[in-house]
Amino acid sequence: MRSILFFLIGVCSISVMNCQSSSVHDSRGKIETGNGTIEAESEDTEPSEEYQPTREEYDRAFQEIEEIILSFNTIIQKREYDKWLSFLTPEYMEKKSDPVYLRELSEKPMLKNQNVVIHNLKDYFYHIVVPSRINAPLDKIAFIDDTHVKAYTYVESDDEYVILFFLEKQNDIWKISVW
């Protein structure tokens, strides 16, 4: 289990290095669920000092996001790649399909030791998303602005919140994004 944990931390680090530098870092970069360990998204965007949602906006967004994450969990459990694609922003797809990113990811010991090579987004879904995101609960959200939210889950063993997803609202639908 520890080797999976360190692999997922590494995956998170590559993701951040490819796009941006991290200003806040969770201590271990993992989320443990009943079905495995989750790679935590690295926190590189601070909530806007200017944007503070009302309690009503927060509660409404939390409910919407909680429902969508339950949908994500079902899609991931059933390994429904095509459905998963419909919840991704083009930016997420581009970043997670980048050949350099995928090559670096494939060089991580956990994948390399199992002779797993990530060639494309579909491989990424089956070898990274499925084992790391099954049954991940939503515990809190943080607004960046009215269309960008970080979804967190609480890791009891570490007594901290870690980022589960970066979400972006597009055409009234919350989608998994990168920013």
Backbone torsions as a table, in degrees:
resi	resn	phi	psi	omega
1	MET	NA	-38.3	179.8
2	ARG	-62.2	-38.3	-179.2
3	SER	-65.7	-36.2	176.2
4	ILE	-64.6	-42.9	-179.8
5	LEU	-57.9	-50.9	-177.8
6	PHE	-66.4	-34.2	175.8
7	PHE	-61.2	-46.8	-177.2
8	LEU	-67.0	-33.0	174.5
9	ILE	-62.7	-42.4	178.7
10	GLY	-62.3	-41.8	178.6
11	VAL	-60.0	-43.7	178.6
12	CYS	-61.1	-42.0	-179.2
13	SER	-63.4	-43.1	178.5
14	ILE	-60.9	-43.1	-178.8
15	SER	-57.7	-43.0	-178.8
16	VAL	-71.1	-43.2	-177.0
17	MET	-64.2	-29.9	-178.8
18	ASN	-69.3	-28.0	-173.8
19	CYS	-115.6	-44.5	-168.0
20	GLN	-157.0	165.7	176.5
21	SER	-93.8	151.6	-176.4
22	SER	-88.5	130.2	177.3
23	SER	-99.0	-24.4	176.3
24	VAL	-133.3	137.2	-176.3
25	HIS	-131.4	129.5	175.1
26	ASP	-71.9	152.1	-169.1
27	SER	-67.0	-31.0	-177.0
28	ARG	-125.9	-17.5	177.4
29	GLY	69.9	30.1	-177.2
30	LYS	-138.0	159.8	173.4
31	ILE	-136.0	122.1	179.0
32	GLU	-99.8	131.8	176.0
33	THR	-122.1	178.4	176.7
34	GLY	-62.5	-19.8	-176.9
35	ASN	-111.8	13.1	177.0
36	GLY	140.5	-168.7	-177.9
37	THR	-106.1	142.3	-176.8
38	ILE	-109.3	135.3	172.3
39	GLU	-72.3	123.0	177.2
40	ALA	-83.9	139.0	173.5
41	GLU	-70.7	140.9	-179.7
42	SER	-78.7	142.0	-175.6
43	GLU	-89.8	109.1	179.6
44	ASP	-122.9	4.1	-179.3
45	THR	-128.0	120.6	179.3
46	GLU	-82.2	145.3	174.6
47	PRO	-57.7	144.4	-178.7
48	SER	-66.7	133.3	176.1
49	GLU	-67.2	-25.8	-176.2
50	GLU	-85.4	-27.2	-175.2
51	TYR	-101.9	113.0	176.1
52	GLN	-126.6	111.0	-178.8
53	PRO	-68.4	153.5	172.9
54	THR	-71.6	165.5	178.3
55	ARG	-59.1	-39.3	179.4
56	GLU	-63.9	-44.6	178.2
57	GLU	-61.9	-43.8	179.5
58	TYR	-61.2	-49.9	-178.0
59	ASP	-61.9	-41.5	179.1
60	ARG	-64.5	-46.7	179.6
61	ALA	-64.6	-41.7	179.1
62	PHE	-59.3	-45.5	179.8
63	GLN	-62.7	-45.5	178.6
64	GLU	-59.9	-46.0	-177.2
65	ILE	-69.7	-38.2	177.1
66	GLU	-60.8	-42.5	177.9
67	GLU	-64.4	-41.0	-178.8
68	ILE	-69.4	-36.5	177.9
69	ILE	-68.4	-34.2	173.4
70	LEU	-63.0	-38.4	175.2
71	SER	-64.9	-43.8	177.1
72	PHE	-56.7	-45.8	-178.6
73	ASN	-58.8	-42.7	178.7
74	THR	-64.9	-45.2	179.0
75	ILE	-60.5	-43.3	-179.4
76	ILE	-67.8	-44.0	178.4
77	GLN	-58.7	-40.4	-178.8
78	LYS	-84.5	-3.5	179.3
79	ARG	57.9	44.9	-177.5
80	GLU	-93.6	81.4	-176.0
81	TYR	-54.8	-48.3	-177.2
82	ASP	-62.2	-37.1	176.6
83	LYS	-68.5	-39.9	178.8
84	TRP	-58.7	-41.7	-179.9
85	LEU	-55.6	-34.4	-177.1
86	SER	-68.7	-12.7	179.7
87	PHE	-105.1	13.7	-179.1
88	LEU	-109.1	142.6	173.3
89	THR	-78.2	157.3	175.7
90	PRO	-57.6	-35.3	179.9
91	GLU	-64.1	-41.1	177.6
92	TYR	-63.4	-46.1	-179.5
93	MET	-61.3	-41.2	179.8
94	GLU	-64.0	-47.7	-178.2
95	LYS	-63.8	-46.9	-175.8
96	LYS	-78.2	-6.0	175.7
97	SER	-103.4	-5.4	-176.7
98	ASP	-60.2	124.7	-177.3
99	PRO	-57.6	-36.4	179.3
100	VAL	-66.6	-46.9	177.5
101	TYR	-58.4	-46.4	-177.9
102	LEU	-66.3	-37.0	178.2
103	ARG	-65.2	-46.0	178.2
104	GLU	-62.8	-41.1	178.0
105	LEU	-61.7	-44.4	-179.0
106	SER	-64.3	-21.7	179.8
107	GLU	-82.4	-8.5	178.4
108	LYS	-63.1	137.1	-175.5
109	PRO	-53.1	-38.7	-177.5
110	MET	-61.5	-40.3	177.9
111	LEU	-79.6	-43.9	-177.6
112	LYS	-60.5	-42.3	179.5
113	ASN	-63.8	-23.0	178.6
114	GLN	-100.8	9.1	-178.4
115	ASN	56.4	37.2	177.9
116	VAL	-99.4	126.6	176.3
117	VAL	-119.7	127.6	179.8
118	ILE	-93.0	111.3	-177.2
119	HIS	-97.2	-26.2	-171.6
120	ASN	-157.4	-178.7	-178.3
121	LEU	-63.0	-34.3	178.4
122	LYS	-64.7	-44.1	175.3
123	ASP	-60.7	-41.9	178.9
124	TYR	-58.0	-44.9	179.1
125	PHE	-59.1	-52.5	-174.2
126	TYR	-71.2	-34.2	-174.4
127	HIS	-99.8	-18.4	-179.0
128	ILE	-116.1	-55.5	-175.1
129	VAL	-67.0	-51.6	-175.8
130	VAL	-56.7	-52.6	-177.9
131	PRO	-70.7	-18.5	-174.4
132	SER	-103.4	-10.5	-173.3
133	ARG	-124.1	5.9	-178.6
134	ILE	-66.4	128.6	175.8
135	ASN	59.4	34.5	178.3
136	ALA	-79.1	121.1	-179.1
137	PRO	-84.4	153.7	173.3
138	LEU	-95.2	127.4	179.7
139	ASP	-114.4	-30.1	175.3
140	LYS	-161.5	165.2	176.4
141	ILE	-130.9	156.0	175.2
142	ALA	-133.4	125.1	179.8
143	PHE	-79.9	137.2	168.0
144	ILE	-94.8	-45.3	171.1
145	ASP	-154.3	-168.1	-173.9
146	ASP	-72.3	-9.1	179.2
147	THR	-123.0	1.4	-180.0
148	HIS	-127.3	123.5	-176.0
149	VAL	-137.6	141.1	171.4
150	LYS	-97.5	129.0	177.8
151	ALA	-100.9	127.7	-176.8
152	TYR	-114.0	152.6	168.6
153	THR	-125.1	152.6	-178.5
154	TYR	-95.6	130.4	176.7
155	VAL	-104.3	102.7	-174.4
156	GLU	-60.9	-41.5	-177.4
157	SER	-62.3	-26.0	178.8
158	ASP	-105.1	-4.7	-178.6
159	ASP	51.5	49.9	179.7
160	GLU	-153.6	161.4	174.0
161	TYR	-95.3	138.7	175.0
162	VAL	-127.9	152.9	-177.1
163	ILE	-73.6	129.1	177.3
164	LEU	-92.3	-48.7	-179.7
165	PHE	-147.8	148.9	162.6
166	PHE	-93.5	126.8	-177.3
167	LEU	-120.8	144.0	178.8
168	GLU	-130.7	132.1	179.0
169	LYS	-88.2	118.0	179.1
170	GLN	-126.6	122.6	-178.6
171	ASN	52.1	46.3	179.2
172	ASP	63.9	20.6	177.9
173	ILE	-126.3	129.4	176.2
174	TRP	-77.6	128.6	-178.9
175	LYS	-127.0	152.9	175.5
176	ILE	-72.7	130.4	-173.1
177	SER	-139.8	179.0	170.0
178	VAL	-132.6	144.8	176.2
179	TRP	-164.2	NA	NA
